[in-house]
């Protein structure tokens, strides 16, 4: 092996490493966007769950008050 073929070999290795890092970066961008969508969906779900809990508590308090009125 002469110096030019050795140099070409290492250049090919460096190019392959660059391709791997580029593909990894692109995959991470896709994962980040999916995680962002999931995060927004979870936030919406948490808001709806909070509203549901609030309504259940209001209903429970209303039922207790109505039962006390019927008892007296």
For each residue, the residues with C-beta under 8 A, 3 or more apart:
1: 5 6 9
2: 5 6
3: 6 7
4: 7 8
5: 1 2 8 9
6: 1 2 3 9 10
7: 3 4 10 11
8: 4 5 11 12
9: 1 5 6 12 13
10: 6 7 13 14
11: 7 8 14 15
12: 8 9 15 16
13: 9 10 16 17
14: 10 11 17 18
15: 11 12 18 19
16: 12 13 19 20
17: 13 14 20 21
18: 14 15 21 22
19: 15 16 22 23
20: 16 17 23 24
21: 17 18 24 25
22: 18 19 25 26
23: 19 20 26 27
24: 20 21 27 28
25: 21 22 28 29
26: 22 23 29 30
27: 23 24 30 31
28: 24 25 31 32
29: 25 26 32 33
30: 26 27 33 34
31: 27 28 34 35
32: 28 29 35 36
33: 29 30 36 37
34: 30 31 37 38
35: 31 32 38 39
36: 32 33 39 40
37: 33 34 40 41
38: 34 35 41 42
39: 35 36 42 43
40: 36 37 43 44
41: 37 38 44 45
42: 38 39 45 46
43: 39 40 46 47
44: 40 41 47 48
45: 41 42 48 49
46: 42 43 49 50
47: 43 44 50 51
48: 44 45 51 52
49: 45 46 52 53
50: 46 47 53 54
51: 47 48 54 55
52: 48 49 55 56
53: 49 50 56 57
54: 50 51 57 58
55: 51 52 58 59
56: 52 53 59 60
57: 53 54 60 61
58: 54 55 61 62
59: 55 56 62 63
60: 56 57 63 64
61: 57 58 64 65
62: 58 59 65 66
63: 59 60 66 67
64: 60 61 67 68
65: 61 62 68 69
66: 62 63 69 70
67: 63 64 70 71
68: 64 65 71 72
69: 65 66 72
70: 66 67
71: 67 68
72: 68 69
